[in-house]
Amino acid sequence: MPRLKLGQPADCRDRPPPVLFSRMASLNPAAPGSEPERILVVDNDEYVRRVLTRALAIDGYTTFEAEGTEPALALLEELGGVPLVLSDIHMPGRDGVALLMDVIAKYPDTAVVMLTGDADVAMAVESLKLGALDYLAKPVLVEELQQRVRRALDKRRMTIQFRNLQKNYQEDLERQVSELSRKNQQMFLAQVQMAVRMLEAKDQYTRGHSHRVAMYAEATGRMLGLDEELVQQIRLGGELHDIGKIGTRDAVLNKPGALTEEEFAEIRRHTTDGEEMLSVLREDHPEVLHIVRWHHERLDGSGFPDGLHDADIPMTARIVSVVDAFDAMTTTRAYREMRKPELAFEELERFQGMHFDPTVVKAFRAAFPDSSLLPLQT
C-alpha cells in the first residue's frame, strides 16, 4: 500500500486553492439516521490536510480543517467541540502541544491524536503524557491512520461510558445513603419526641408544654412571612427545645422555691446538653439546634448560655423565646400560679426590646386576636 508523503507532494500544481477552513462531504456516508463522527484536522500544510481529510472521509467521518492552533480553537468553539482532533505538532506560532493542552482544558471529552516526524518521537511521547490518546509518525499509511483514529474514538467512548457508569453508581450510592440517613434521622426524631413526651408526662405542670410551644412558634413564623421550610424547622425546634432537661434532676425542675446558684447552673445546661443530644440534626436542621441552644438568650445580652445580643440571636430562637415564656406564664408551675393570657401578653410587651424581639411579640399577639383563649392549646 502506498504511503502518504505528508508535506512532500510530487507536484504542487494539484494543490487546492488556499482556505482557512473547509468541510469535506463523506465519501462513505453513515447509515441513515446516524450522525457521522466529526474530526478536526489541524496542519499548516494545506495539501497534507486535504490528503488526511480524504483518507478519513473514506471511513465515513465528517471532517473539518484548520491551518493552526488559533483557527482550530476558533472552529472548535463554533462547533461546540468534536469527538477527535488530529493535529500536527510542528506549526508556526503556537504549536500542536499548545493546542493539545487547550483542547484538554476546554473540551475534556475530545480525543487528540498527534502527527509528528520520525525525529520527534520524544516530543510525541511527551504529548501522550500531557493527555494525547495516540500519535502517528509521518509518513503514515492510510490504513494505519484509519485504524488509529478508530481506536482513539473507541477509547474515548469507553472512557465516557466508564465515567458515566461511575457517576451513576456514585449518584445511586449517595441516594441510598441519603435515604438510609433520612430513615435513621426519622427514627431518631421519633425517639427524641417520645423522650420529650415522657419527660413532660412526669410533671403535671409542664405536660403539653413543648407541643404548645411548637404550635405557637409555627403560627408566629407564618405571621412573620417566613418560608415553609424554616417554619417547619421552627415547629420542630419548639417541640424539642427542652430536650436537654432529660439530664436535669426532678428535684431541681419541680422545686417550688428559688433555685440556688448551683441549681440554676444545672438548669442552664439544658440548652447546651440539648444541642449536643441533637447534633446529628445539624446538617439537615441547623435552625433546630439554634433554637435548642439559644431560646433563653435575651436581646440585652443577659440570657444564657452565650449572652448573645440583638441580631446575634437567630430569628428562630427569638420566636421560641417569646412563645416559651408565654406558655410558661399561662400555665401553673411548681414555683408560681398561672397568669391570664392578657397579663402574659402585657408582660411580653413590657420586656420587649430588652428580653424579647418587639417584632416577634407583635406577630405572636396578632396570631391570637382573642387573647382570652389559647386556640392552639391541646
Rosetta blueprint (number, residue, H / E / L):
1 M L
2 P L
3 R E
4 L E
5 K L
6 L L
7 G L
8 Q L
9 P L
10 A L
11 D L
12 C H
13 R H
14 D H
15 R L
16 P L
17 P L
18 P L
19 V L
20 L L
21 F L
22 S L
23 R E
24 M E
25 A L
26 S L
27 L L
28 N L
29 P L
30 A L
31 A L
32 P L
33 G L
34 S L
35 E L
36 P L
37 E L
38 R E
39 I E
40 L E
41 V E
42 V E
43 D L
44 N L
45 D L
46 E H
47 Y H
48 V H
49 R H
50 R H
51 V H
52 L H
53 T H
54 R H
55 A H
56 L H
57 A H
58 I L
59 D L
60 G L
61 Y L
62 T E
63 T E
64 F E
65 E E
66 A E
67 E L
68 G L
69 T H
70 E H
71 P H
72 A H
73 L H
74 A H
75 L H
76 L H
77 E H
78 E H
79 L H
80 G L
81 G L
82 V L
83 P L
84 L E
85 V E
86 L E
87 S E
88 D E
89 I L
90 H L
91 M L
92 P L
93 G L
94 R L
95 D L
96 G H
97 V H
98 A H
99 L H
100 L H
101 M H
102 D H
103 V H
104 I H
105 A H
106 K H
107 Y L
108 P L
109 D L
110 T L
111 A E
112 V E
113 V E
114 M E
115 L E
116 T E
117 G L
118 D H
119 A H
120 D H
121 V H
122 A H
123 M H
124 A H
125 V H
126 E H
127 S H
128 L H
129 K H
130 L H
131 G L
132 A L
133 L L
134 D E
135 Y E
136 L E
137 A E
138 K L
139 P L
140 V E
141 L E
142 V H
143 E H
144 E H
145 L H
146 Q H
147 Q H
148 R H
149 V H
150 R H
151 R H
152 A H
153 L H
154 D H
155 K H
156 R H
157 R H
158 M H
159 T H
160 I H
161 Q H
162 F H
163 R H
164 N H
165 L H
166 Q H
167 K H
168 N H
169 Y H
170 Q H
171 E H
172 D H
173 L H
174 E H
175 R H
176 Q H
177 V H
178 S H
179 E H
180 L H
181 S H
182 R H
183 K H
184 N H
185 Q H
186 Q H
187 M H
188 F H
189 L H
190 A H
191 Q H
192 V H
193 Q H
194 M H
195 A H
196 V H
197 R H
198 M H
199 L H
200 E H
201 A H
202 K L
203 D L
204 Q L
205 Y L
206 T L
207 R L
208 G L
209 H H
210 S H
211 H H
212 R H
213 V H
214 A H
215 M H
216 Y H
217 A H
218 E H
219 A H
220 T H
221 G H
222 R H
223 M H
224 L L
225 G L
226 L L
227 D L
228 E H
229 E H
230 L H
231 V H
232 Q H
233 Q H
234 I H
235 R H
236 L H
237 G H
238 G H
239 E H
240 L H
241 H L
242 D L
243 I H
244 G H
245 K H
246 I H
247 G H
248 T L
249 R L
250 D H
251 A H
252 V H
253 L H
254 N L
255 K L
256 P L
257 G L
258 A L
259 L L
260 T L
261 E H
262 E H
263 E H
264 F H
265 A H
266 E H
267 I H
268 R H
269 R H
270 H H
271 T H
272 T H
273 D H
274 G H
275 E H
276 E H
277 M H
278 L L
279 S H
280 V H
281 L H
282 R L
283 E L
284 D L
285 H L
286 P H
287 E H
288 V H
289 L H
290 H H
291 I H
292 V H
293 R H
294 W H
295 H L
296 H L
297 E L
298 R L
299 L L
300 D E
301 G L
302 S L
303 G L
304 F L
305 P L
306 D L
307 G L
308 L L
309 H E
310 D H
311 A H
312 D H
313 I L
314 P L
315 M H
316 T H
317 A H
318 R H
319 I H
320 V H
321 S H
322 V H
323 V H
324 D H
325 A H
326 F H
327 D H
328 A H
329 M H
330 T L
331 T L
332 T L
333 R E
334 A L
335 Y L
336 R E
337 E L
338 M L
339 R L
340 K L
341 P H
342 E H
343 L H
344 A H
345 F H
346 E H
347 E H
348 L H
349 E H
350 R H
351 F L
352 Q E
353 G L
354 M L
355 H L
356 F E
357 D L
358 P H
359 T H
360 V H
361 V H
362 K H
363 A H
364 F H
365 R H
366 A H
367 A H
368 F L
369 P L
370 D L
371 S L
372 S L
373 L L
374 L L
375 P L
376 L L
377 Q L
378 T L
